[in-house]
Amino acid sequence: MQPLYTNVQVNNEIELCEVADPDCKNLIEKALLKSRISYYIRWAKASFFSRRKNVCIICVNDNAREEAENVVRAICDESGFSVKFLMKKSPNNYL
């Protein structure tokens, strides 16, 4: 007999985009919540030579990647903000 949860995939978060503008971050957060997309924000560590201090990375589940990307692109097109799409697997620093 196999447990029910053996086929469940975990730790499949991706780094969706990198945002430097706090207003853009707030708009993206509200839009993701409105679309019922689970996300978390990881603050990038600023290096000594980096000029951009308040850069955050928005991470979502890989299953919601396409819908989240469409939401962020719609905000960027409508408001004129620029974000950098990363679309790579999020490192698991908590394990």
Kinemage of the C-alpha trace (Angstrom):
@kinemage 1
@onewidth
@group {chain A} dominant
@subgroup {mainchain}
@vectorlist {calphas} color= white
{ca met a 1} P 0.000 0.000 0.000
{ca gln a 2} L 1.412 3.415 -1.044
{ca pro a 3} L 0.780 6.612 0.855
{ca leu a 4} L -1.540 9.094 -0.785
{ca tyr a 5} L 1.077 11.839 -1.027
{ca thr a 6} L 3.859 9.992 -2.876
{ca asn a 7} L 2.973 11.509 -6.267
{ca val a 8} L 2.639 15.073 -4.984
{ca gln a 9} L 5.362 17.350 -6.313
{ca val a 10} L 6.763 19.811 -3.774
{ca asn a 11} L 9.429 22.508 -3.897
{ca asn a 12} L 8.487 23.501 -7.442
{ca glu a 13} L 8.634 27.262 -7.064
{ca ile a 14} L 10.137 29.410 -9.805
{ca glu a 15} L 11.496 32.937 -9.775
{ca leu a 16} L 8.994 34.713 -11.980
{ca cys a 17} L 10.371 38.237 -12.178
{ca glu a 18} L 12.628 40.805 -10.599
{ca val a 19} L 11.083 44.138 -9.589
{ca ala a 20} L 12.877 47.292 -8.463
{ca asp a 21} L 9.992 49.785 -8.266
{ca pro a 22} L 7.880 49.534 -5.057
{ca asp a 23} L 4.767 50.823 -6.856
{ca cys a 24} L 5.100 48.104 -9.473
{ca lys a 25} L 5.584 45.504 -6.742
{ca asn a 26} L 2.371 46.622 -5.038
{ca leu a 27} L 0.411 46.458 -8.298
{ca ile a 28} L 1.734 42.979 -9.053
{ca glu a 29} L 0.896 41.773 -5.539
{ca lys a 30} L -2.682 43.043 -5.781
{ca ala a 31} L -3.155 41.514 -9.243
{ca leu a 32} L -1.780 38.126 -8.153
{ca leu a 33} L -4.059 38.115 -5.120
{ca lys a 34} L -7.039 39.088 -7.266
{ca ser a 35} L -6.231 36.212 -9.643
{ca arg a 36} L -5.853 33.850 -6.654
{ca ile a 37} L -2.243 32.999 -7.509
{ca ser a 38} L -0.078 31.977 -4.584
{ca tyr a 39} L 3.272 33.795 -4.473
{ca tyr a 40} L 6.053 34.872 -2.167
{ca ile a 41} L 8.580 37.675 -2.341
{ca arg a 42} L 12.268 37.113 -1.836
{ca trp a 43} L 14.431 40.167 -1.346
{ca ala a 44} L 17.653 39.999 -3.329
{ca lys a 45} L 20.804 40.608 -1.377
{ca ala a 46} L 22.435 43.806 -2.549
{ca ser a 47} L 26.084 43.389 -3.347
{ca phe a 48} L 28.683 45.953 -2.419
{ca phe a 49} L 28.972 47.224 -6.000
{ca ser a 50} L 25.263 47.067 -6.832
{ca arg a 51} L 23.462 50.364 -7.259
{ca arg a 52} L 19.998 48.852 -7.032
{ca lys a 53} L 19.226 48.324 -3.352
{ca asn a 54} L 15.490 47.526 -3.156
{ca val a 55} L 15.178 44.692 -5.648
{ca cys a 56} L 12.705 41.927 -4.907
{ca ile a 57} L 12.070 38.655 -6.702
{ca ile a 58} L 8.505 37.406 -7.021
{ca cys a 59} L 8.263 33.618 -6.898
{ca val a 60} L 5.241 31.506 -7.845
{ca asn a 61} L 4.425 27.830 -8.149
{ca asp a 62} L 5.480 26.336 -11.471
{ca asn a 63} L 1.897 25.229 -12.129
{ca ala a 64} L 0.713 28.874 -12.109
{ca arg a 65} L 3.642 30.218 -14.148
{ca glu a 66} L 1.765 30.981 -17.371
{ca glu a 67} L -1.153 32.738 -15.682
{ca ala a 68} L 1.170 34.724 -13.397
{ca glu a 69} L 3.315 35.768 -16.366
{ca asn a 70} L 0.220 37.014 -18.201
{ca val a 71} L -0.865 39.016 -15.144
{ca val a 72} L 2.553 40.667 -14.776
{ca arg a 73} L 2.852 41.417 -18.502
{ca ala a 74} L -0.609 43.031 -18.470
{ca ile a 75} L 0.447 45.302 -15.598
{ca cys a 76} L 3.696 46.221 -17.355
{ca asp a 77} L 1.886 47.021 -20.609
{ca glu a 78} L -0.804 49.058 -18.873
{ca ser a 79} L 1.356 50.997 -16.408
{ca gly a 80} L 4.647 51.225 -18.274
{ca phe a 81} L 6.761 49.612 -15.560
{ca ser a 82} L 9.684 47.462 -16.544
{ca val a 83} L 10.391 44.129 -14.893
{ca lys a 84} L 12.987 41.505 -15.640
{ca phe a 85} L 11.514 38.033 -16.168
{ca leu a 86} L 13.743 35.325 -14.710
{ca met a 87} L 11.694 32.116 -15.159
{ca lys a 88} L 14.161 29.879 -13.358
{ca lys a 89} L 13.886 27.410 -10.509
{ca ser a 90} L 14.010 29.019 -7.104
{ca pro a 91} L 16.872 27.865 -4.866
{ca asn a 92} L 15.746 25.995 -1.764
{ca asn a 93} L 17.730 27.667 0.983
{ca tyr a 94} L 15.418 26.398 3.721
{ca leu a 95} L 16.282 22.701 3.374
